[in-house]
Amino acid sequence: MDSLDPADWSDLRALGHRMVDDMFDHLQTLRDGPVWQKMPEPLRRDLRQRLPRGPSSPAAVYENFQRLVLPYDTGNLHPRFMGWVDGGGNPVGMLAVLLAGGLNANLGGRDHAPIEIERQVIAWAAEMLGFPDAASGVLVTGTSIANLIGVLVAQSASLGPSVRRTGLGDSRLVAYTSAAAHGCLPRAMEMAGLGRDALRMIPCDDQGRMRLDALTAQVARDRVQGARPFLIAGTAGTVDIGAVDDLTTIADFATCEKIWFHVDGAFGAIAALAPKLRPLLAGIERADSVAFDFHKWAQVPYDAGCIVVRDAARQVETFGAEAAYLRREQRGLAGGGVWPCDLGPDLSRGFRALKVWMTLSVYGADRIGAIAQQACDLATKLAARVDREPALERLAPVALNIVCFRFIAADGDLDRLNADIVADLQEAGVAAPSTTTVNGVLAIRAAIVNHRTTHADIEIMLNAVLEIGRNRGEAARAIKKEPPVIHRGQVYREASRLGDAGTSGPFPATSAGTLAAVPP
């Protein structure tokens, strides 16, 4: 009789304890290392192996993890990762992932405690949004899938549940969202069988919000032409600049026009937990559905997306499972009423709810809200510093936690220069902002999400932008060609004049306001 359990648990137990200790050490010393470093090609080749047919010791495989994986991760745990809206995780959530893996529960259905944990998480999400207690929802991989579910539920609400059997036919359904909305919404329309041409991208105002006059005019035109408006998707935190649509006015319009009102709140919905930020989301409580991620501002380890639907019956009508092997019984393990597989497309589902439940239980919603407020406060300080620097130009208003700016104290192609500045920062390991396009020009985009980020980290990043920009500009003027790029392994460090304990680390500092390069 073969089993995957060890004959003697002692060695594996010791290795497991070592793994946990190593990860705690990694989290504790994040600030001492580079934000990101490129994985060397020889190590990539080491990973490219044929399917292993025989066993290896767990210790040997773990050594490969430490050598090949751990040093070359995304970097979003680091306090100076500011490139994309990725949360920083948390140590309690990490332990929850371990516990969930140990239980190996399938949360597709049936009557067991892990599903009750998910139901509790959904109830907390509904409370956060101001939804009724009877609202339904389900945890998914992320807001991309949550938005797809929102489209499908709205589609079913418009055409009736029979659409599951008969298909769309010549329904001519059309939907509306901001021109600044996330690319997952057009993809959701594609996957729903409607096509991206059925999604009207409404222009934005100078604050990055969907223009209500343009929305009103487009809906009127579509109705005259025989189309059937079925969905308006507002945004709470646009992907490029973090703008929040006027959700109250959209809710008024959607109610008047009898159109499903959905909100993509991928990261912005968590602002509902911060008293000073909550007014920015006014109207979200009136939505028919909201999609958001716990793995962004709520700092839950990946992945933990969520969809909440005001009318639970609509969600069950869209996804309710009817297969004989999923029959519900009055007694036993097959009991439990509505199962998660009745609320979304997945039947096999991991216990991702545990890390959300433990994170919220240990830290509390108020502290999570304070983290969101802290990120916005840091963004405000960053924007103010950018505005004070003659060498920098801010390119967009700051609604929440995202600051878009560029270095302008140079001649020539500023788009190329700013793209190089970002790549230099990333390859040096000092910080990881990203780039985007704002009003036709390339911007350095700093999205402050990580709970570990401090004002000192903001200063280090911005001072490095200025230093690299000036050095590149001077070199280009001096030799009339591209300066050499920073080699992998070089790390920049702002001088210790910042006086913040959070800046301690092994990278050498030079005189105030300059950066020291460590040879590779």
N, C-alpha and C positions, 0 to 999 in steps of 0.2 A: 504494500500500500504506500504510494508516494504522496508526499505533501510538500508544500512550499515553506512550512514552518521549520525552523532549525531544530535539530535533534537536541542541541544544548543552547539554551537562550542566553547564556551569560555573555558570550562574545558579542552577539548582536545588541544586547542590552547596553553593554559598555560603549559600543560604537554609536548607538543612538544618543546616549548622554553626551558623548563627545561632539556629535553633530550639533546638538542644541547649544552647547557651550560655545562652539566655534561661531555659530550664527549670532549669538549674543555679543561675542567679541567683535564680529564684523559690524553689527549695528552700532556698537559703542564707539568704534573708531572710524566711522565713515568720514568724518571731517578731515582725518589725517591723510587721506588718499585722494587720487584724482577723481573727478566726477565721472569721467568715462575714458576708456582707452581702447583703441582698435585692437581687435584680436589678430595676432600675427598669423600669416599664412601657414607656417609650419604647424601651428597648433590646429588650424582648421583642417589641415590634412590628417592630423592625428585623429580627429573625430570621424573622418570618412572611412568607416570600416564596414566590412561585410556583416550580414546578420550573424550575431553570435550564436553558435550552435551548442557550445558547452558552457558550463558555469564559470564564474569568476567570484572571487571573495568579495563580500560587501565592502571590506576595507579598501581593496584595490580600486573598486568602482568609485568609492568616495574620494580617494586620492585624485582620480581623474576629474571629478567634479571640482575639487579645489584648484587643480592646475589649469583646467580647460574652460571652466564655466564661471566660477565666482569672480575672478578679476575682470571679466569682460562682459558684465551685465549692462543693462540699459543705462544705469546711473541714476534712475529716478528716486532712489533712496537718499541720495546725497543732497545736502541743503542748498547747493548751488546748481541743481538741475532746475532749469526754468524754461525749457524749450517747449514742452507740450503739457497739456493739463493732465499730468499723471500724478496720482497721489503718492505719498511717501511710505504707505503701509504703517504698521505699528507692531510692536513686539507681542502684544496680547493677541492680535489677529494672527500673527505667525504661529503661535501656539495653538490657536483654534484650528488652523489648517492641519496641523499634526493630529489633533484629536479627531477631526472630521475624517481624515484619511484612515485613522485607526478603526473608526466605526464602519466606514465604507458603506454608508446608507444610500439607497436609491430613493430619491425624493420625487419620483414620478407619481406615486400614489400609495394607497393602503394606509392603515391606521397605526402610526408609530410616532414617537416623540419628536424626531427630527422635523417632520412636517408641521407639528405644532409650533416648533421654533420658527419655521418660515412664516407661518400664519401670524405669529406675534410680530415678526419683523415687518410684515406688510401692514399690520395694524399701526405700528409706530410710524411707518412712512405716510400712511393716510392721515394720521394725527398731525404730523409735521406739515403736510400740505394744506390742512384745513378741510380734508375730505370727510364725508360721513363715515360712521363706524361700519356701515354695511359695505363699504367699498371693497373691491377685490384687487388682486395683484399677484405677481409672480416674480421671482428672481431669475435673471437671465445672465448671459455673458457680459453684456454691456448695453449702452443706450442705442447702439445700432440695431440690435435685435428688438429692444424695447420699442423703438420707433416703428419698426416693421409691425409689431403686434398692434400698436396704436392705429396704424393704417388699416390693418386687416379688420380690427374691431369696428372702426368707423365705416369701412366698406360694407360689413355685414349689417351694421345699424341702418345704413342707407338703403341697401337692396333687400334686406331680410335674410334670415339664416338659410333660406333655400339656395342662396348663391353658392353654398358649399357643394351642392349637387349639380346645379344647372350652369354654373360659371357666370362670367361677367356679361356675356352676350354683347348687345349693343347699348350698354348702359351709359356710355359717354360720361363717366365720372371724372371730375376734375378736382384738384386740391390746390392749396395756396400756402406759401411760406415765404420767408424773407430771402432776398438775394444773398444775404450773409449766412444763411442756414448751413448746417453741417452737410457734407456730401452724402451722409447715410440716408438722408430723406429722399433724394432722387433714386438712390439704390433701392430703398424700400418700395417705391412706386414700381420700379422694374420687377422686383421679386413678387409683388402682389399681382402682377400681370396687367397693370394699368399703363405702364410705360412712363418714362420720365417726361415725355412731352405733355402728359396730363397734369404735371405739377407746374403751376404758375409761380415763377420766382419774382416776387414783388419788390420794387426798388426800395432803398433805405433812405432815411433822412441823414442829416449831417451828424447825428449821434449814433448812427449804425442801426437804427430801429426800423422795422417795417412801416412803410408809409400807409396810413389808414385810408387816405384819399385814393391812392393807387389801388389798394385792395378793393375798396368799394366799387371803383370804376371797372376793375377787371371782373368781379363777380357779376356785375350788371351786364357787361358785354357777353360773358359766357352764357348767362341765362337767355339772353336774346338770341344767341346762336344755337340754342337747344342743348347745351351741355348741362351737366347735373353737378353742381358744387356739393361736395360731401365732407370736406375736411379743410380746416384752417390750422396750420401748425405754427404756433408762436414759439419764440426762442427766449430762454432765460439764460443768457450767457453765450453770445455768438463765438464761433471758433476763433476768429481773427482778433477781435478787440474786446470781447466780453460784454457786448451790449445786451440790454434787456428790452424786449419789445413792450409796448404799452398793453399789458395783458388785460387790464380792465376794459379798455375800449374795444379790444378784439373780442373779449367775452360778450360785451353788449351787442356788437355787430353779429357775432355767431348766433347768439340767442334770437335776435331779430330775424336772421336769414334761415334759422333752423339748420345750421351746419355744425357738424361735430367740431369741438374745439379741443385740440391736442397741444400740449406744451412739451418741447424738447428742452428739458432742464438738466442736461447731461452733468454739468458741474454746478450750475447756478442754483438749482433747486435747494441745495444744502444751505444756501444763504437764508432760507426760512428759519433756521435755528439761531441766527444772529439778530438780536432785537433791532440794531441800527440798520441792518441790511434788509430785513423783512419787508419794509414798505416798498422796496424796489420790485418785489414780486407780487404786489397787489393785483388781484385778479386770477392768480394761479389756482386759488381755492375754488374757482368757478369752472375750471377746465373739466372736460369729460374724461380726459386721460392725461397722465404725466409720465414721461420717461426720464430717468436720471440714473446716475452711477453712485454707489456707495464707495467705489474704489478711487474716486477723485478727492473732492474736498473732505469727505468723511474719513479718509485715510485707511479704509479697509483694504487688506491685501487683494490683489487681482485674483479672479475677476468677480464682480458683484454689481451687475446692472439690475434695474428695477423698473417695472411698469405698474402703475396703479390706475384702476378704472373706477369711475364714480358708480356706474350701474353694473353691478356684478353679473346680472343676467345677460347683458350684452357680451361680456367676455366669455361666459359659458356657452352662449349660442354660437360663438365664433369657433371655439376650440373643443367643446365637449366631446369626450371620447365615447364611442359606441361599440367598440369591439367586444366580442363575447368574453375573451380572456381578461377584460378589464371590468367585468360585471361587479357591481357593488352588492354586498351582502348586509344583512341586518346584524350579524354577529361575526366575530373573528377578525383576522388580519385584513380581510377584504372590505371592512367597513370604513367609516370615516367621512362619508358624504362627498362633497366636491374635492377632487384631487388636483394637485398642481398640473397634471397632464390635461385637465379640462380648461386650463387657463392660458396655455401657450403651446408651442409646437413640439416641445421635448417630452419624451417619455422617460428616457434614462437621464437622470439629473443628479449631480453631486450635492453634497451637504454644504453648499456655499453660504447658507443662512447662518451657520454657526459662527463664522468669523464676524458677520455683521452683528449678530446678537451679543457676542462677547465684547466686541468693541464698544457698542453703545451701552452695554451694561456696566462695563468697567470704567469708562471715561465719562459717560453721561452726555446727553444731547447738548447741554449748555456749554460743555468744554469743546465739543465739536464745532458748535457755532462760534465760539471764541477763536478757534483756529481759522475759520473762514474770515472773521473780522480782522484778525491779525494779518492775513495775506492781503486783504484790501488796504489796510493801513500801510503796509510795506510798499504796495504798488503806488499809493499816493505819494509817499516819500521819494520813491524812485522817479516818478513823473516830475516832482518838484526839482529834484537834482538835475534831471535832463533839461528842464526849462531854464535852469541857471547856467548851463554850460554852453558857451558860444559855439563849441565844436559839434554840438548835438542838436537834433531837431526832433521834436515829438510829432508823430504823424496821426494820432487819433486821440479822442477823449478817453479817459479812464473811467469806465463804469463800475468795474469790480476789481479784478486782480491782474489784468493784462495791460502791459505798457508796450506800445509800438513806437520805435524811434529809429534814428539812423545817425551815423557819423557823417558830417558834411564839410569838415575842415580839410578838404583835399580837392585837387583838380581831377578831371577825367570821369570815368564811369563809376558813379557812386553806388550803383546797384552791385557791380562786381566787387567793389571795395568792401561793402558791408557784408556781402556773402562770404568774402575771405575772412573778415574779422570774426564772424560766427564760427567758421570752420577752424580758424586758429584757436579760438577759445576752447572749442570742443576737443581738438587734438592735443592741446596743451594740458587738458584735464582741469583747467581752472574754473570753468563754468560751462553750462550747456543751455544757452538760449537757442531759439530757432529763428527761421525767417518766414515771412509771409509777404503778401503784396497789399499795400494800402494806397488807394487812390493812384494806382498805376506805378508806384515805386516800391522797391524792395525795402522791407523794414526788418530791423532786429526786433524780435518778439520775445519779451520776458513774461512768462506766465508763472505767477507765484502761487504755488499750491502746497508745497511741502511744509508740514508742521515744524520741521527743524530749521527752516530758513530764518535768519536774523537780519537786522539792519546791516551788520558787518558783512554778511554775504552779498547783499545788494551793492555795497560800496566796492567790494573786491571785484565783482563782475563789471561794474561800470568803469572803475579805474582801469581795468584791463582793456575794456573797449577803447577808451581814450588813448592808452599807451600803444596798443597795436595799431589803431587808426593813424596816429601821428607817425609812428615808425614806418608804416607802409607808405604813407603819403610822402614822407621825406625821402625814403629810398627810391620811390618812383620818380620823384623830381630830380634826384641826384644822378641816377643811372639810366633814366628813360626806359626802364623795363620793369617787369614784375619782380618784386623782391622775393628772395627765397621764402618758402613757406616754413612754418615751424615744424620741426621734426617730431615724430611720435616719441613720446617719453619726456619731452620738455614740459616743465610745469612752471607756471607763473604764480607768483605770490605777492600780494600787496604788502607794503611795509607795515611793521607792527604798530605804527602810530595809531591805528584804529583803537587799540586798547581794549578790545572785546575778547573775553575769555574764549569765545567761540572761534576765534581765528587761530588758536594754537594748532601747531602741526609741524611736520618736518621740513616744509619748504622754506628755503632761506630767503630772508628779506634784505633789501638794500636800503638806501636812504629814503626818507619820506616821499611818498608819491611815485616811486618807481617800482619796477618789477625785476625780480632776479630770474634768470633762466638756469635751469639745472640741465646739464648735458645729458643726452640719452644714454 
